[in-house]
Amino acid sequence: MKRTINKLFYYAVGTFGSKVIYFLLVPFYSFFLSKSELGIYDLILASLTIITPIITVQISEAVYRELLDANRPTQKSSQVFSSGLSLVFIGLLLFVTAAFIIKQFFDYIILFELILIQSSFTFYIFFQQTLRGLLLNKEYALMGTTNAFLLVLFTIVLIYFSTIELSNVILAIACAQIISITYAAYKINFFKLFDFNNISKEKVYQLLNYSFPLLPNTLSWWLIDLGSRYIILFFIGLEENGLYAVAARYAGIIALVNSIFILSWQDYVINSKLKISSNKKKLSLNLNLFVAFQIGLVILLTSFSKELIFYTTPVAFHDAANYLPVLLISSAFASFCGFYGAFYLKEKRTRKIFTTTFIGSIINIIFCIALINYFSLYAVAAA
């Protein structure tokens, strides 16, 4: 019990650094960036979450799962880590090459900043999952805390010595992540864990066999989340995307709270001997408590959703409060997917995770496109 509480605490601290701080900075930046700039900023952050799995083919998840296997010798851990990291390097090399090719056709003013933040975010996720897999939960928390502290520090520096511009904000995020990655590399004893001689073709295939089916699942979530933003951009405009960005960030409070539980729940399910067939009563109790908690959280946040946005954002963004209650419900339902998904991760049946997410994403896109001209952002939030 004590170990579980400690793990929840460390995940809470680590999540604050890696996710909560970005949520908190969106309303803060709304005082410095225009609606269109804030919309672009939100698109960049949302795009990171979809481009990263494509670059890495979700190899970070496979490394986490393999490292969690009980009684794994150091040699095996090095083989898993080295093989996984080599795939990340190859993916980033292909990404950078593609970025420069695309630049020949489209003029990106902040191309360097985009490449830097994508690279740092990719390594950040990989090292986070490595720390989890090695059961270095305290170090996981400190990595997130370091990232949060540095990002706030760099933002303060921008206010006093420069200006809050989109390119500067991107550089601040990337620099904070790079320093946090350096800390994680030190804690896992990088030069001992990574060894070129331990890069195994067989291990690479094994990791890909686990991770590749997770990619379509992630792409389906992209259709639900990021796809909605691009539909808004195409049908309504960039300023409306800024409004939706604020509403979605506040709705993300539920996702942030849930991510703390889900991370610990995944560890518990994977490491335990729980079986759905023989532990239905216990699992039903856990699910019932989780559902009750979600309903309570939605009711609580909905009760003061307008005040939450009115007192933390400029007047230009106050309309975002209209869409927040629906998005809160959406976040609650999304958390149930994570609850059930842990059992598929335990059994390494990653192909089974994809189906329901894909169906949901298709329904989302159809409703968005069909109703957005009639109900504007309400259609996107409801879809």
SULMO-V165609 format. One record per backbone hydrogen bond with DSSP energy under -1.0 kcal/mol. CO is the residue of the C=O (numbers start at 1). NH is the residue of the N-H. If there is no record, write none. Layout:
co->(CO | CO)
nh->(NH | NH)
//
This chain:
co->(1 | 2 | 3 | 4 | 5 | 6 | 7 | 8 | 9 | 10 | 11 | 12 | 13 | 14 | 15 | 15 | 16 | 19 | 20 | 21 | 25 | 26 | 28 | 29 | 29 | 34 | 35 | 36 | 37 | 38 | 39 | 40 | 41 | 42 | 43 | 44 | 47 | 48 | 50 | 51 | 52 | 53 | 56 | 58 | 59 | 60 | 61 | 62 | 63 | 64 | 66 | 73 | 74 | 75 | 76 | 77 | 78 | 79 | 80 | 81 | 82 | 83 | 84 | 85 | 86 | 87 | 88 | 89 | 90 | 91 | 92 | 93 | 94 | 95 | 96 | 97 | 98 | 99 | 102 | 102 | 110 | 111 | 112 | 113 | 114 | 115 | 116 | 117 | 118 | 119 | 120 | 121 | 122 | 123 | 124 | 125 | 126 | 127 | 128 | 129 | 130 | 131 | 132 | 135 | 136 | 137 | 138 | 139 | 140 | 141 | 142 | 143 | 144 | 145 | 146 | 147 | 148 | 149 | 150 | 151 | 152 | 153 | 154 | 155 | 156 | 157 | 158 | 163 | 165 | 166 | 167 | 168 | 169 | 170 | 171 | 172 | 173 | 174 | 175 | 176 | 177 | 178 | 179 | 180 | 181 | 182 | 183 | 184 | 185 | 189 | 189 | 190 | 195 | 196 | 200 | 201 | 202 | 203 | 204 | 205 | 206 | 207 | 208 | 211 | 212 | 214 | 215 | 216 | 217 | 218 | 219 | 220 | 221 | 222 | 225 | 226 | 227 | 228 | 229 | 230 | 231 | 232 | 232 | 237 | 238 | 239 | 240 | 241 | 242 | 243 | 244 | 245 | 246 | 247 | 248 | 250 | 251 | 252 | 253 | 254 | 255 | 256 | 257 | 258 | 259 | 260 | 261 | 262 | 263 | 264 | 265 | 266 | 267 | 268 | 275 | 279 | 280 | 281 | 282 | 283 | 284 | 285 | 286 | 287 | 288 | 289 | 290 | 291 | 292 | 293 | 294 | 295 | 296 | 297 | 298 | 299 | 302 | 304 | 305 | 306 | 307 | 309 | 314 | 315 | 317 | 318 | 319 | 320 | 323 | 324 | 325 | 326 | 327 | 328 | 329 | 330 | 331 | 334 | 335 | 336 | 337 | 338 | 340 | 341 | 342 | 343 | 344 | 349 | 354 | 355 | 356 | 357 | 358 | 359 | 360 | 361 | 362 | 363 | 364 | 365 | 366 | 367 | 368 | 371 | 371 | 372 | 375 | 377 | 378 | 379)
nh->(5 | 6 | 7 | 8 | 9 | 10 | 11 | 12 | 13 | 14 | 15 | 16 | 17 | 18 | 19 | 20 | 21 | 23 | 24 | 25 | 29 | 30 | 31 | 32 | 33 | 38 | 39 | 40 | 41 | 42 | 43 | 44 | 45 | 46 | 47 | 48 | 51 | 52 | 54 | 55 | 56 | 57 | 59 | 62 | 63 | 64 | 65 | 66 | 67 | 68 | 69 | 77 | 78 | 79 | 80 | 81 | 82 | 83 | 84 | 85 | 86 | 87 | 88 | 89 | 90 | 91 | 92 | 93 | 94 | 95 | 96 | 97 | 98 | 99 | 100 | 101 | 102 | 103 | 105 | 106 | 114 | 115 | 116 | 117 | 118 | 119 | 120 | 121 | 122 | 123 | 124 | 125 | 126 | 127 | 128 | 129 | 130 | 131 | 132 | 133 | 134 | 136 | 135 | 137 | 140 | 141 | 142 | 143 | 144 | 145 | 146 | 147 | 148 | 149 | 150 | 151 | 152 | 153 | 154 | 155 | 156 | 157 | 158 | 159 | 160 | 161 | 162 | 165 | 169 | 170 | 171 | 172 | 173 | 174 | 175 | 176 | 177 | 178 | 179 | 180 | 181 | 182 | 183 | 184 | 185 | 186 | 187 | 188 | 190 | 192 | 193 | 194 | 198 | 199 | 204 | 205 | 206 | 207 | 208 | 209 | 210 | 211 | 212 | 214 | 215 | 218 | 219 | 220 | 221 | 222 | 223 | 224 | 225 | 227 | 229 | 230 | 231 | 232 | 233 | 234 | 235 | 236 | 237 | 241 | 242 | 243 | 244 | 245 | 246 | 247 | 248 | 249 | 250 | 251 | 252 | 253 | 254 | 256 | 257 | 258 | 259 | 260 | 261 | 262 | 263 | 264 | 265 | 266 | 267 | 268 | 269 | 270 | 271 | 272 | 279 | 283 | 284 | 285 | 286 | 287 | 288 | 289 | 290 | 291 | 292 | 293 | 294 | 295 | 296 | 297 | 298 | 299 | 300 | 301 | 302 | 303 | 305 | 308 | 309 | 310 | 311 | 313 | 317 | 318 | 320 | 321 | 322 | 323 | 327 | 328 | 329 | 330 | 331 | 332 | 333 | 334 | 335 | 338 | 339 | 340 | 341 | 342 | 343 | 345 | 346 | 347 | 349 | 352 | 358 | 359 | 360 | 361 | 362 | 363 | 364 | 365 | 366 | 367 | 368 | 369 | 370 | 371 | 372 | 374 | 375 | 376 | 378 | 381 | 382 | 383)
//
